[in-house]
Amino acid sequence: MASGERNGEGEVWAADFPRRWESAGSGPGGEGACWVDTHVHIMPPRRMRGLVRWVKKFTPGFPVSEDITAEEIVASLRACGIPLFFNLVFPLWEEETEDLNRFNRELCAGIPEAVPFGSLHIETPDKEREARRCIEEYGFLGMKLHPYAQGFPAFGEEMRPLFEVLHEHGRPLLVHTGFDVFYGMYMDLEEMEGVMRDYPGMQLVAVHALFPRFRLAHHLMEEYPNFWLDMTNTISCLRLHDGLRSQGDSLPPSASSLEMEEVEENLPYFHRLLEDFSDRIMYGTDFPVGFGYHHALLDDLRFFRLERGVEENLLAGAARNLLTRCGFSHLAAKLPTRGC
């Protein structure tokens, strides 16, 4: 989740929040659009409470209850017509790693639309064993790391056993990237590129699309066919950027968390990314702690008036491509033909 610094942009968005969180059922399904949500968080109650509480610290009026349940989240996704979603978990402490991965296996086993991802911690003593458990025993599609929330580098030598398993099986690694100023943390992107080069079988999905470094993202998409993007929160923040830019010199102080100058310099490459590589660019939501229900996020996407084929790729085509490339054609086949 990255919606601005502790106040600022949150205040700008607060006035719009009631609309963005209305009518859960008026989602893309009602418009004949097929949307594979590649970024959903359903976690154990304690972790959900912590996640929602964290969002409320910097987003005034955030309407999601700290006690939201898995059943409520799934019901909202179904009401919005989401036919498939990636459920992402990540341990904040090594001690919860095995239990959290087991939770995701058991949860998603009872939800036909759910595609589980595993995770591990830098202190996980046997990373290869845990990765193989997730991929080979549990049947997860891939793994997810959130180095900023988890507090460790994603691409250091310690993580090589994880990369080796994913490379061997041709599976994806989803990694939080971008929004560095918001988090006050930075990623070694040269190290990330080295990992992509060393493990070409592993599909690396840069969640949040390196925001706002779209020029670099475009270069990496050109160089590495195993590099993918997920536009979670990026689309909404670019729309917010457009609104803030129109205010001229009256920007709120915390607009710096959106890296306005960097966005301006990179904006042409955002459009080039969509023109050149939409077949490897997905659009997740961070639901239920993103910028609203799916109807509002679809509206954010359509603000940019993309060509129909580009929109369809972001909503479902790229996810279908990833599933197929990773040997999960049976999941891709479950998607409805209409709008996909």
Phi and psi restraints in degrees (value plus and minus 20) as a CYANA .aco file:
   2 ALA   PHI    -169.3  -129.3
   2 ALA   PSI      70.6   110.6
   3 SER   PHI    -136.4   -96.4
   3 SER   PSI       4.4    44.4
   4 GLY   PHI      98.7   138.7
   4 GLY   PSI     155.0   195.0
   5 GLU   PHI     -95.5   -55.5
   5 GLU   PSI    -184.6  -144.6
   6 ARG   PHI     -83.5   -43.5
   6 ARG   PSI     -46.6    -6.6
   7 ASN   PHI    -150.8  -110.8
   7 ASN   PSI    -123.7   -83.7
   8 GLY   PHI      11.7    51.7
   8 GLY   PSI    -123.6   -83.6
   9 GLU   PHI     -78.0   -38.0
   9 GLU   PSI     -52.2   -12.2
  10 GLY   PHI     -77.4   -37.4
  10 GLY   PSI     -57.5   -17.5
  11 GLU   PHI     -88.2   -48.2
  11 GLU   PSI     -57.6   -17.6
  12 VAL   PHI     -81.4   -41.4
  12 VAL   PSI     -63.6   -23.6
  13 TRP   PHI     -97.7   -57.7
  13 TRP   PSI     -41.7    -1.7
  14 ALA   PHI     -78.2   -38.2
  14 ALA   PSI     -59.1   -19.1
  15 ALA   PHI     -84.7   -44.7
  15 ALA   PSI     -45.4    -5.4
  16 ASP   PHI    -114.2   -74.2
  16 ASP   PSI     -28.2    11.8
  17 PHE   PHI     -80.3   -40.3
  17 PHE   PSI     -61.8   -21.8
  18 PRO   PHI     -73.6   -33.6
  18 PRO   PSI     -63.8   -23.8
  19 ARG   PHI     -87.7   -47.7
  19 ARG   PSI     -58.9   -18.9
  20 ARG   PHI     -90.0   -50.0
  20 ARG   PSI     -38.9     1.1
  21 TRP   PHI    -134.5   -94.5
  21 TRP   PSI       1.1    41.1
  22 GLU   PHI    -116.2   -76.2
  22 GLU   PSI     136.1   176.1
  23 SER   PHI      34.7    74.7
  23 SER   PSI      47.8    87.8
  24 ALA   PHI     -76.1   -36.1
  24 ALA   PSI     -50.1   -10.1
  25 GLY   PHI    -101.3   -61.3
  25 GLY   PSI     -27.6    12.4
  26 SER   PHI    -112.3   -72.3
  26 SER   PSI      36.2    76.2
  27 GLY   PHI    -117.1   -77.1
  27 GLY   PSI    -185.5  -145.5
  28 PRO   PHI     -82.3   -42.3
  28 PRO   PSI     -50.1   -10.1
  29 GLY   PHI     -79.8   -39.8
  29 GLY   PSI     -55.0   -15.0
  30 GLY   PHI     -89.3   -49.3
  30 GLY   PSI     -36.6     3.4
  31 GLU   PHI    -124.5   -84.5
  31 GLU   PSI     -10.0    30.0
  32 GLY   PHI      57.0    97.0
  32 GLY   PSI      -7.2    32.8
  33 ALA   PHI    -115.1   -75.1
  33 ALA   PSI     122.7   162.7
  34 CYS   PHI    -123.6   -83.6
  34 CYS   PSI     104.6   144.6
  35 TRP   PHI    -150.7  -110.7
  35 TRP   PSI      95.3   135.3
  36 VAL   PHI    -111.6   -71.6
  36 VAL   PSI      91.5   131.5
  37 ASP   PHI    -103.3   -63.3
  37 ASP   PSI      88.2   128.2
  38 THR   PHI    -110.1   -70.1
  38 THR   PSI      -6.0    34.0
  39 HIS   PHI    -174.3  -134.3
  39 HIS   PSI      66.9   106.9
  40 VAL   PHI    -145.3  -105.3
  40 VAL   PSI     126.0   166.0
  41 HIS   PHI    -140.8  -100.8
  41 HIS   PSI      84.9   124.9
  42 ILE   PHI    -136.8   -96.8
  42 ILE   PSI      94.6   134.6
  43 MET   PHI    -149.5  -109.5
  43 MET   PSI     152.9   192.9
  44 PRO   PHI     -76.9   -36.9
  44 PRO   PSI     134.4   174.4
  45 PRO   PHI     -70.6   -30.6
  45 PRO   PSI     -63.8   -23.8
  46 ARG   PHI     -81.0   -41.0
  46 ARG   PSI     -62.2   -22.2
  47 ARG   PHI     -91.0   -51.0
  47 ARG   PSI     -57.1   -17.1
  48 MET   PHI     -83.6   -43.6
  48 MET   PSI     -61.9   -21.9
  49 ARG   PHI     -80.8   -40.8
  49 ARG   PSI     -64.0   -24.0
  50 GLY   PHI     -84.3   -44.3
  50 GLY   PSI     -60.0   -20.0
  51 LEU   PHI     -85.6   -45.6
  51 LEU   PSI     -67.5   -27.5
  52 VAL   PHI     -85.4   -45.4
  52 VAL   PSI     -59.9   -19.9
  53 ARG   PHI     -81.8   -41.8
  53 ARG   PSI     -59.1   -19.1
  54 TRP   PHI     -83.8   -43.8
  54 TRP   PSI     -62.8   -22.8
  55 VAL   PHI     -83.6   -43.6
  55 VAL   PSI     -59.1   -19.1
  56 LYS   PHI     -86.4   -46.4
  56 LYS   PSI     -40.5    -0.5
  57 LYS   PHI     -83.0   -43.0
  57 LYS   PSI     -52.2   -12.2
  58 PHE   PHI    -142.7  -102.7
  58 PHE   PSI     -13.5    26.5
  59 THR   PHI    -147.5  -107.5
  59 THR   PSI      70.6   110.6
  60 PRO   PHI     -78.1   -38.1
  60 PRO   PSI     116.0   156.0
  61 GLY   PHI      59.7    99.7
  61 GLY   PSI     -10.0    30.0
  62 PHE   PHI     -79.9   -39.9
  62 PHE   PSI     101.5   141.5
  63 PRO   PHI    -110.0   -70.0
  63 PRO   PSI     -24.0    16.0
  64 VAL   PHI     -97.0   -57.0
  64 VAL   PSI     114.3   154.3
  65 SER   PHI     -92.6   -52.6
  65 SER   PSI     122.8   162.8
  66 GLU   PHI     -85.1   -45.1
  66 GLU   PSI     -38.6     1.4
  67 ASP   PHI    -120.9   -80.9
  67 ASP   PSI      -0.2    39.8
  68 ILE   PHI     -77.7   -37.7
  68 ILE   PSI     119.8   159.8
  69 THR   PHI    -124.7   -84.7
  69 THR   PSI     143.3   183.3
  70 ALA   PHI     -79.0   -39.0
  70 ALA   PSI     -59.8   -19.8
  71 GLU   PHI     -82.2   -42.2
  71 GLU   PSI     -59.4   -19.4
  72 GLU   PHI     -88.4   -48.4
  72 GLU   PSI     -59.7   -19.7
  73 ILE   PHI     -85.1   -45.1
  73 ILE   PSI     -65.7   -25.7
  74 VAL   PHI     -83.8   -43.8
  74 VAL   PSI     -60.6   -20.6
  75 ALA   PHI     -80.9   -40.9
  75 ALA   PSI     -59.3   -19.3
  76 SER   PHI     -86.9   -46.9
  76 SER   PSI     -61.5   -21.5
  77 LEU   PHI     -82.4   -42.4
  77 LEU   PSI     -61.5   -21.5
  78 ARG   PHI     -87.7   -47.7
  78 ARG   PSI     -58.8   -18.8
  79 ALA   PHI     -83.5   -43.5
  79 ALA   PSI     -50.1   -10.1
  80 CYS   PHI    -103.6   -63.6
  80 CYS   PSI     -24.2    15.8
  81 GLY   PHI      59.7    99.7
  81 GLY   PSI       7.2    47.2
  82 ILE   PHI    -100.4   -60.4
  82 ILE   PSI      94.3   134.3
  83 PRO   PHI    -101.4   -61.4
  83 PRO   PSI     -38.3     1.7
  84 LEU   PHI    -177.1  -137.1
  84 LEU   PSI     121.3   161.3
  85 PHE   PHI    -166.2  -126.2
  85 PHE   PSI     129.0   169.0
  86 PHE   PHI    -110.1   -70.1
  86 PHE   PSI     103.9   143.9
  87 ASN   PHI    -120.6   -80.6
  87 ASN   PSI     102.7   142.7
  88 LEU   PHI    -133.4   -93.4
  88 LEU   PSI     111.4   151.4
  89 VAL   PHI    -149.7  -109.7
  89 VAL   PSI     139.0   179.0
  90 PHE   PHI    -178.7  -138.7
  90 PHE   PSI     114.3   154.3
  91 PRO   PHI     -99.1   -59.1
  91 PRO   PSI     116.1   156.1
  92 LEU   PHI    -106.6   -66.6
  92 LEU   PSI     -40.7    -0.7
  93 TRP   PHI    -153.9  -113.9
  93 TRP   PSI     127.0   167.0
  94 GLU   PHI     -77.3   -37.3
  94 GLU   PSI     -54.4   -14.4
  95 GLU   PHI     -83.0   -43.0
  95 GLU   PSI     -43.1    -3.1
  96 GLU   PHI    -116.0   -76.0
  96 GLU   PSI     -18.7    21.3
  97 THR   PHI     -78.6   -38.6
  97 THR   PSI     -76.6   -36.6
  98 GLU   PHI     -84.4   -44.4
  98 GLU   PSI     -62.4   -22.4
  99 ASP   PHI     -84.9   -44.9
  99 ASP   PSI     -57.8   -17.8
 100 LEU   PHI     -89.0   -49.0
 100 LEU   PSI     -61.5   -21.5
 101 ASN   PHI     -86.4   -46.4
 101 ASN   PSI     -58.4   -18.4
 102 ARG   PHI     -85.7   -45.7
 102 ARG   PSI     -59.2   -19.2
 103 PHE   PHI     -77.1   -37.1
 103 PHE   PSI     -65.7   -25.7
 104 ASN   PHI     -87.7   -47.7
 104 ASN   PSI     -56.0   -16.0
 105 ARG   PHI     -82.9   -42.9
 105 ARG   PSI     -68.4   -28.4
 106 GLU   PHI     -88.6   -48.6
 106 GLU   PSI     -59.2   -19.2
 107 LEU   PHI     -82.2   -42.2
 107 LEU   PSI     -73.3   -33.3
 108 CYS   PHI     -92.2   -52.2
 108 CYS   PSI     -41.0    -1.0
 109 ALA   PHI     -82.3   -42.3
 109 ALA   PSI     -45.6    -5.6
 110 GLY   PHI    -120.8   -80.8
 110 GLY   PSI     -11.7    28.3
 111 ILE   PHI    -148.2  -108.2
 111 ILE   PSI      83.6   123.6
 112 PRO   PHI     -78.3   -38.3
 112 PRO   PSI     -49.1    -9.1
 113 GLU   PHI    -101.5   -61.5
 113 GLU   PSI     -31.4     8.6
 114 ALA   PHI    -107.6   -67.6
 114 ALA   PSI     114.7   154.7
 115 VAL   PHI    -136.4   -96.4
 115 VAL   PSI      87.1   127.1
 116 PRO   PHI    -101.4   -61.4
 116 PRO   PSI     125.9   165.9
 117 PHE   PHI    -140.0  -100.0
 117 PHE   PSI     126.2   166.2
 118 GLY   PHI    -119.4   -79.4
 118 GLY   PSI    -199.4  -159.4
 119 SER   PHI    -177.8  -137.8
 119 SER   PSI     152.4   192.4
 120 LEU   PHI    -172.8  -132.8
 120 LEU   PSI     159.0   199.0
 121 HIS   PHI    -138.7   -98.7
 121 HIS   PSI     135.6   175.6
 122 ILE   PHI     -82.7   -42.7
 122 ILE   PSI     -44.0    -4.0
 123 GLU   PHI    -111.7   -71.7
 123 GLU   PSI     -18.5    21.5
 124 THR   PHI     -78.4   -38.4
 124 THR   PSI     100.0   140.0
 125 PRO   PHI     -85.4   -45.4
 125 PRO   PSI     -56.9   -16.9
 126 ASP   PHI    -144.5  -104.5
 126 ASP   PSI      65.9   105.9
 127 LYS   PHI     -86.8   -46.8
 127 LYS   PSI     -56.5   -16.5
 128 GLU   PHI     -82.6   -42.6
 128 GLU   PSI     -64.6   -24.6
 129 ARG   PHI     -82.5   -42.5
 129 ARG   PSI     -63.1   -23.1
 130 GLU   PHI     -88.2   -48.2
 130 GLU   PSI     -58.8   -18.8
 131 ALA   PHI     -84.5   -44.5
 131 ALA   PSI     -63.0   -23.0
 132 ARG   PHI     -86.5   -46.5
 132 ARG   PSI     -55.5   -15.5
 133 ARG   PHI     -79.8   -39.8
 133 ARG   PSI     -65.2   -25.2
 134 CYS   PHI     -86.8   -46.8
 134 CYS   PSI     -64.5   -24.5
 135 ILE   PHI    -101.8   -61.8
 135 ILE   PSI     -68.1   -28.1
 136 GLU   PHI    -108.0   -68.0
 136 GLU   PSI     -60.4   -20.4
 137 GLU   PHI    -108.7   -68.7
 137 GLU   PSI     -69.3   -29.3
 138 TYR   PHI    -100.6   -60.6
 138 TYR   PSI     -40.5    -0.5
 139 GLY   PHI      56.1    96.1
 139 GLY   PSI       4.0    44.0
 140 PHE   PHI     -85.4   -45.4
 140 PHE   PSI     131.2   171.2
 141 LEU   PHI     -87.8   -47.8
 141 LEU   PSI     -63.7   -23.7
 142 GLY   PHI    -184.2  -144.2
 142 GLY   PSI    -178.9  -138.9
 143 MET   PHI    -148.7  -108.7
 143 MET   PSI     137.8   177.8
 144 LYS   PHI    -151.6  -111.6
 144 LYS   PSI     117.9   157.9
 145 LEU   PHI    -147.3  -107.3
 145 LEU   PSI     120.3   160.3
 146 HIS   PHI    -144.6  -104.6
 146 HIS   PSI      60.8   100.8
 147 PRO   PHI     -78.3   -38.3
 147 PRO   PSI     -49.5    -9.5
 148 TYR   PHI     -92.9   -52.9
 148 TYR   PSI     -65.0   -25.0
 149 ALA   PHI     -91.8   -51.8
 149 ALA   PSI     -56.7   -16.7
 150 GLN   PHI    -101.4   -61.4
 150 GLN   PSI     -39.3     0.7
 151 GLY   PHI      59.4    99.4
 151 GLY   PSI      12.8    52.8
 152 PHE   PHI    -171.1  -131.1
 152 PHE   PSI     136.7   176.7
 153 PRO   PHI     -89.5   -49.5
 153 PRO   PSI     120.0   160.0
 154 ALA   PHI    -101.3   -61.3
 154 ALA   PSI     -44.2    -4.2
 155 PHE   PHI    -138.7   -98.7
 155 PHE   PSI       0.6    40.6
 156 GLY   PHI     -97.0   -57.0
 156 GLY   PSI     153.1   193.1
 157 GLU   PHI     -78.1   -38.1
 157 GLU   PSI     -51.1   -11.1
 158 GLU   PHI     -81.7   -41.7
 158 GLU   PSI     -44.3    -4.3
 159 MET   PHI    -113.3   -73.3
 159 MET   PSI     -18.8    21.2
 160 ARG   PHI     -76.4   -36.4
 160 ARG   PSI     -58.9   -18.9
 161 PRO   PHI     -79.2   -39.2
 161 PRO   PSI     -54.8   -14.8
 162 LEU   PHI     -85.8   -45.8
 162 LEU   PSI     -66.6   -26.6
 163 PHE   PHI     -80.7   -40.7
 163 PHE   PSI     -59.1   -19.1
 164 GLU   PHI     -83.2   -43.2
 164 GLU   PSI     -60.2   -20.2
 165 VAL   PHI     -86.7   -46.7
 165 VAL   PSI     -63.9   -23.9
 166 LEU   PHI     -87.4   -47.4
 166 LEU   PSI     -57.9   -17.9
 167 HIS   PHI     -82.8   -42.8
 167 HIS   PSI     -63.9   -23.9
 168 GLU   PHI     -79.9   -39.9
 168 GLU   PSI     -60.5   -20.5
 169 HIS   PHI    -115.7   -75.7
 169 HIS   PSI     -23.9    16.1
 170 GLY   PHI      46.3    86.3
 170 GLY   PSI      20.0    60.0
 171 ARG   PHI    -128.6   -88.6
 171 ARG   PSI     144.9   184.9
 172 PRO   PHI    -108.6   -68.6
 172 PRO   PSI     128.5   168.5
 173 LEU   PHI    -137.0   -97.0
 173 LEU   PSI      96.2   136.2
 174 LEU   PHI    -112.3   -72.3
 174 LEU   PSI     106.2   146.2
 175 VAL   PHI    -151.0  -111.0
 175 VAL   PSI     110.7   150.7
 176 HIS   PHI     -82.4   -42.4
 176 HIS   PSI     109.6   149.6
 177 THR   PHI    -155.9  -115.9
 177 THR   PSI     136.1   176.1
 178 GLY   PHI      62.1   102.1
 178 GLY   PSI    -197.7  -157.7
 179 PHE   PHI      35.2    75.2
 179 PHE   PSI      20.1    60.1
 180 ASP   PHI     -82.7   -42.7
 180 ASP   PSI     -62.5   -22.5
 181 VAL   PHI     -85.1   -45.1
 181 VAL   PSI     -60.3   -20.3
 182 PHE   PHI     -79.0   -39.0
 182 PHE   PSI     -66.6   -26.6
 183 TYR   PHI    -102.8   -62.8
 183 TYR   PSI     -37.4     2.6
 184 GLY   PHI      47.2    87.2
 184 GLY   PSI       9.5    49.5
 185 MET   PHI    -158.3  -118.3
 185 MET   PSI     137.5   177.5
 186 TYR   PHI    -156.6  -116.6
 186 TYR   PSI     128.4   168.4
 187 MET   PHI    -131.1   -91.1
 187 MET   PSI     122.7   162.7
 188 ASP   PHI     -99.6   -59.6
 188 ASP   PSI      76.5   116.5
 189 LEU   PHI     -94.3   -54.3
 189 LEU   PSI     -46.0    -6.0
 190 GLU   PHI     -87.2   -47.2
 190 GLU   PSI     -57.7   -17.7
 191 GLU   PHI     -83.9   -43.9
 191 GLU   PSI     -60.6   -20.6
 192 MET   PHI     -80.3   -40.3
 192 MET   PSI     -64.2   -24.2
 193 GLU   PHI     -83.3   -43.3
 193 GLU   PSI     -58.2   -18.2
 194 GLY   PHI     -82.1   -42.1
 194 GLY   PSI     -57.3   -17.3
 195 VAL   PHI     -86.1   -46.1
 195 VAL   PSI     -62.8   -22.8
 196 MET   PHI     -80.4   -40.4
 196 MET   PSI     -58.6   -18.6
 197 ARG   PHI     -89.8   -49.8
 197 ARG   PSI     -58.3   -18.3
 198 ASP   PHI     -97.5   -57.5
 198 ASP   PSI     -44.6    -4.6
 199 TYR   PHI    -148.2  -108.2
 199 TYR   PSI      49.7    89.7
 200 PRO   PHI     -85.2   -45.2
 200 PRO   PSI     -40.3    -0.3
 201 GLY   PHI     -96.1   -56.1
 201 GLY   PSI     -43.7    -3.7
 202 MET   PHI     -99.3   -59.3
 202 MET   PSI     108.9   148.9
 203 GLN   PHI    -109.8   -69.8
 203 GLN   PSI      93.0   133.0
 204 LEU   PHI    -115.4   -75.4
 204 LEU   PSI      98.0   138.0
 205 VAL   PHI    -125.5   -85.5
 205 VAL   PSI      93.6   133.6
 206 ALA   PHI    -104.2   -64.2
 206 ALA   PSI      80.5   120.5
 207 VAL   PHI     -91.6   -51.6
 207 VAL   PSI     114.7   154.7
 208 HIS   PHI      55.9    95.9
 208 HIS   PSI     -13.9    26.1
 209 ALA   PHI      39.1    79.1
 209 ALA   PSI      14.6    54.6
 210 LEU   PHI      42.2    82.2
 210 LEU   PSI      -0.3    39.7
 211 PHE   PHI     -60.3   -20.3
 211 PHE   PSI     108.4   148.4
 212 PRO   PHI    -122.8   -82.8
 212 PRO   PSI       8.8    48.8
 213 ARG   PHI    -107.9   -67.9
 213 ARG   PSI      45.1    85.1
 214 PHE   PHI     -92.4   -52.4
 214 PHE   PSI     -47.5    -7.5
 215 ARG   PHI     -83.2   -43.2
 215 ARG   PSI     -66.2   -26.2
 216 LEU   PHI     -83.9   -43.9
 216 LEU   PSI     -61.1   -21.1
 217 ALA   PHI     -78.8   -38.8
 217 ALA   PSI     -61.8   -21.8
 218 HIS   PHI     -83.4   -43.4
 218 HIS   PSI     -63.3   -23.3
 219 HIS   PHI     -80.4   -40.4
 219 HIS   PSI     -64.5   -24.5
 220 LEU   PHI     -88.0   -48.0
 220 LEU   PSI     -55.1   -15.1
 221 MET   PHI     -84.4   -44.4
 221 MET   PSI     -56.2   -16.2
 222 GLU   PHI     -87.3   -47.3
 222 GLU   PSI     -59.3   -19.3
 223 GLU   PHI    -103.9   -63.9
 223 GLU   PSI     -51.2   -11.2
 224 TYR   PHI    -148.6  -108.6
 224 TYR   PSI      89.9   129.9
 225 PRO   PHI     -89.5   -49.5
 225 PRO   PSI     -29.5    10.5
 226 ASN   PHI    -117.5   -77.5
 226 ASN   PSI      -4.7    35.3
 227 PHE   PHI    -125.1   -85.1
 227 PHE   PSI     108.5   148.5
 228 TRP   PHI    -149.0  -109.0
 228 TRP   PSI     140.8   180.8
 229 LEU   PHI    -142.6  -102.6
 229 LEU   PSI     128.6   168.6
 230 ASP   PHI    -143.3  -103.3
 230 ASP   PSI     102.1   142.1
 231 MET   PHI    -106.9   -66.9
 231 MET   PSI      -0.9    39.1
 232 THR   PHI     -69.1   -29.1
 232 THR   PSI     107.3   147.3
 233 ASN   PHI      47.1    87.1
 233 ASN   PSI     -41.7    -1.7
 234 THR   PHI     -84.6   -44.6
 234 THR   PSI     -65.2   -25.2
 235 ILE   PHI     -79.7   -39.7
 235 ILE   PSI     -67.8   -27.8
 236 SER   PHI     -83.9   -43.9
 236 SER   PSI     -59.3   -19.3
 237 CYS   PHI     -89.5   -49.5
 237 CYS   PSI     -52.1   -12.1
 238 LEU   PHI     -89.5   -49.5
 238 LEU   PSI     -55.5   -15.5
 239 ARG   PHI     -87.3   -47.3
 239 ARG   PSI     -61.5   -21.5
 240 LEU   PHI     -81.2   -41.2
 240 LEU   PSI     -61.3   -21.3
 241 HIS   PHI     -77.9   -37.9
 241 HIS   PSI     -61.6   -21.6
 242 ASP   PHI     -80.5   -40.5
 242 ASP   PSI     -61.8   -21.8
 243 GLY   PHI     -88.4   -48.4
 243 GLY   PSI     -60.2   -20.2
 244 LEU   PHI     -87.9   -47.9
 244 LEU   PSI     -57.0   -17.0
 245 ARG   PHI     -80.9   -40.9
 245 ARG   PSI     -54.3   -14.3
 246 SER   PHI     -89.3   -49.3
 246 SER   PSI     -33.7     6.3
 247 GLN   PHI    -102.2   -62.2
 247 GLN   PSI     -27.8    12.2
 248 GLY   PHI      43.0    83.0
 248 GLY   PSI    -145.8  -105.8
 249 ASP   PHI    -100.2   -60.2
 249 ASP   PSI     -21.5    18.5
 250 SER   PHI    -113.2   -73.2
 250 SER   PSI       7.9    47.9
 251 LEU   PHI     -87.0   -47.0
 251 LEU   PSI     122.9   162.9
 252 PRO   PHI     -85.9   -45.9
 252 PRO   PSI     129.6   169.6
 253 PRO   PHI     -73.4   -33.4
 253 PRO   PSI     -56.7   -16.7
 254 SER   PHI     -98.5   -58.5
 254 SER   PSI     -16.5    23.5
 255 ALA   PHI     -80.1   -40.1
 255 ALA   PSI     -39.1     0.9
 256 SER   PHI     -80.4   -40.4
 256 SER   PSI     -45.1    -5.1
 257 SER   PHI     -89.3   -49.3
 257 SER   PSI     -36.4     3.6
 258 LEU   PHI    -112.7   -72.7
 258 LEU   PSI     -18.6    21.4
 259 GLU   PHI      32.3    72.3
 259 GLU   PSI      37.0    77.0
 260 MET   PHI     -75.8   -35.8
 260 MET   PSI     -64.3   -24.3
 261 GLU   PHI     -86.0   -46.0
 261 GLU   PSI     -60.9   -20.9
 262 GLU   PHI     -82.7   -42.7
 262 GLU   PSI     -60.2   -20.2
 263 VAL   PHI     -81.6   -41.6
 263 VAL   PSI     -65.7   -25.7
 264 GLU   PHI     -77.7   -37.7
 264 GLU   PSI     -64.4   -24.4
 265 GLU   PHI     -87.3   -47.3
 265 GLU   PSI     -51.3   -11.3
 266 ASN   PHI    -115.9   -75.9
 266 ASN   PSI     -29.5    10.5
 267 LEU   PHI     -77.1   -37.1
 267 LEU   PSI     -61.3   -21.3
 268 PRO   PHI     -78.7   -38.7
 268 PRO   PSI     -53.2   -13.2
 269 TYR   PHI     -96.9   -56.9
 269 TYR   PSI     -44.5    -4.5
 270 PHE   PHI     -80.8   -40.8
 270 PHE   PSI     -67.0   -27.0
 271 HIS   PHI     -87.2   -47.2
 271 HIS   PSI     -56.5   -16.5
 272 ARG   PHI     -86.4   -46.4
 272 ARG   PSI     -56.5   -16.5
 273 LEU   PHI     -76.3   -36.3
 273 LEU   PSI     -67.9   -27.9
 274 LEU   PHI     -88.0   -48.0
 274 LEU   PSI     -54.5   -14.5
 275 GLU   PHI     -90.2   -50.2
 275 GLU   PSI     -57.9   -17.9
 276 ASP   PHI    -117.2   -77.2
 276 ASP   PSI     -48.9    -8.9
 277 PHE   PHI    -156.7  -116.7
 277 PHE   PSI       8.2    48.2
 278 SER   PHI     -82.8   -42.8
 278 SER   PSI     -38.5     1.5
 279 ASP   PHI     -93.0   -53.0
 279 ASP   PSI     -27.1    12.9
 280 ARG   PHI    -145.5  -105.5
 280 ARG   PSI       2.2    42.2
 281 ILE   PHI    -142.8  -102.8
 281 ILE   PSI     101.8   141.8
 282 MET   PHI    -127.8   -87.8
 282 MET   PSI     146.5   186.5
 283 TYR   PHI    -152.2  -112.2
 283 TYR   PSI      74.2   114.2
 284 GLY   PHI    -111.6   -71.6
 284 GLY   PSI    -198.8  -158.8
 285 THR   PHI    -148.8  -108.8
 285 THR   PSI     -35.6     4.4
 286 ASP   PHI      46.3    86.3
 286 ASP   PSI      -2.5    37.5
 287 PHE   PHI     -79.1   -39.1
 287 PHE   PSI     116.1   156.1
 288 PRO   PHI    -119.1   -79.1
 288 PRO   PSI       3.6    43.6
 289 VAL   PHI    -139.4   -99.4
 289 VAL   PSI      11.2    51.2
 290 GLY   PHI    -114.9   -74.9
 290 GLY   PSI    -162.5  -122.5
 291 PHE   PHI    -118.8   -78.8
 291 PHE   PSI      -1.1    38.9
 292 GLY   PHI     116.2   156.2
 292 GLY   PSI    -197.2  -157.2
 293 TYR   PHI     -88.5   -48.5
 293 TYR   PSI     148.6   188.6
 294 HIS   PHI     -83.4   -43.4
 294 HIS   PSI     -49.7    -9.7
 295 HIS   PHI     -82.8   -42.8
 295 HIS   PSI     -57.6   -17.6
 296 ALA   PHI     -90.7   -50.7
 296 ALA   PSI     -57.5   -17.5
 297 LEU   PHI     -93.3   -53.3
 297 LEU   PSI     -51.8   -11.8
 298 LEU   PHI     -86.4   -46.4
 298 LEU   PSI     -57.7   -17.7
 299 ASP   PHI     -83.5   -43.5
 299 ASP   PSI     -58.5   -18.5
 300 ASP   PHI     -80.9   -40.9
 300 ASP   PSI     -63.4   -23.4
 301 LEU   PHI     -82.8   -42.8
 301 LEU   PSI     -64.6   -24.6
 302 ARG   PHI     -94.7   -54.7
 302 ARG   PSI     -31.1     8.9
 303 PHE   PHI     -77.3   -37.3
 303 PHE   PSI     -50.2   -10.2
 304 PHE   PHI    -108.9   -68.9
 304 PHE   PSI     -19.7    20.3
 305 ARG   PHI      30.4    70.4
 305 ARG   PSI      35.2    75.2
 306 LEU   PHI     -96.7   -56.7
 306 LEU   PSI     136.5   176.5
 307 GLU   PHI     -82.3   -42.3
 307 GLU   PSI     131.7   171.7
 308 ARG   PHI     -77.3   -37.3
 308 ARG   PSI     -63.4   -23.4
 309 GLY   PHI     -83.9   -43.9
 309 GLY   PSI     -56.4   -16.4
 310 VAL   PHI     -86.3   -46.3
 310 VAL   PSI     -66.2   -26.2
 311 GLU   PHI     -80.1   -40.1
 311 GLU   PSI     -64.1   -24.1
 312 GLU   PHI     -84.6   -44.6
 312 GLU   PSI     -54.8   -14.8
 313 ASN   PHI     -86.5   -46.5
 313 ASN   PSI     -65.6   -25.6
 314 LEU   PHI     -82.8   -42.8
 314 LEU   PSI     -58.0   -18.0
 315 LEU   PHI     -98.6   -58.6
 315 LEU   PSI     -56.1   -16.1
 316 ALA   PHI    -170.1  -130.1
 316 ALA   PSI     -53.3   -13.3
 317 GLY   PHI     -81.8   -41.8
 317 GLY   PSI     -64.5   -24.5
 318 ALA   PHI     -86.7   -46.7
 318 ALA   PSI     -59.5   -19.5
 319 ALA   PHI     -82.7   -42.7
 319 ALA   PSI     -61.1   -21.1
 320 ARG   PHI     -80.6   -40.6
 320 ARG   PSI     -61.4   -21.4
 321 ASN   PHI     -82.8   -42.8
 321 ASN   PSI     -61.7   -21.7
 322 LEU   PHI     -84.6   -44.6
 322 LEU   PSI     -66.1   -26.1
 323 LEU   PHI     -78.7   -38.7
 323 LEU   PSI     -63.4   -23.4
 324 THR   PHI     -86.3   -46.3
 324 THR   PSI     -64.9   -24.9
 325 ARG   PHI     -82.7   -42.7
 325 ARG   PSI     -51.6   -11.6
 326 CYS   PHI    -111.4   -71.4
 326 CYS   PSI     -10.5    29.5
 327 GLY   PHI      63.0   103.0
 327 GLY   PSI       0.6    40.6
 328 PHE   PHI    -132.7   -92.7
 328 PHE   PSI      22.3    62.3
 329 SER   PHI     -79.6   -39.6
 329 SER   PSI     -46.8    -6.8
 330 HIS   PHI     -84.6   -44.6
 330 HIS   PSI     -49.7    -9.7
 331 LEU   PHI     -96.9   -56.9
 331 LEU   PSI     -60.6   -20.6
 332 ALA   PHI     -80.0   -40.0
 332 ALA   PSI     -55.2   -15.2
 333 ALA   PHI     -88.7   -48.7
 333 ALA   PSI     -38.6     1.4
 334 LYS   PHI     -97.5   -57.5
 334 LYS   PSI     -34.6     5.4
 335 LEU   PHI     -91.7   -51.7
 335 LEU   PSI     121.2   161.2
 336 PRO   PHI     -85.2   -45.2
 336 PRO   PSI     127.7   167.7
 337 THR   PHI     -92.8   -52.8
 337 THR   PSI     -50.0   -10.0
 338 ARG   PHI     -89.6   -49.6
 338 ARG   PSI     104.4   144.4
 339 GLY   PHI      59.3    99.3
 339 GLY   PSI     -25.5    14.5
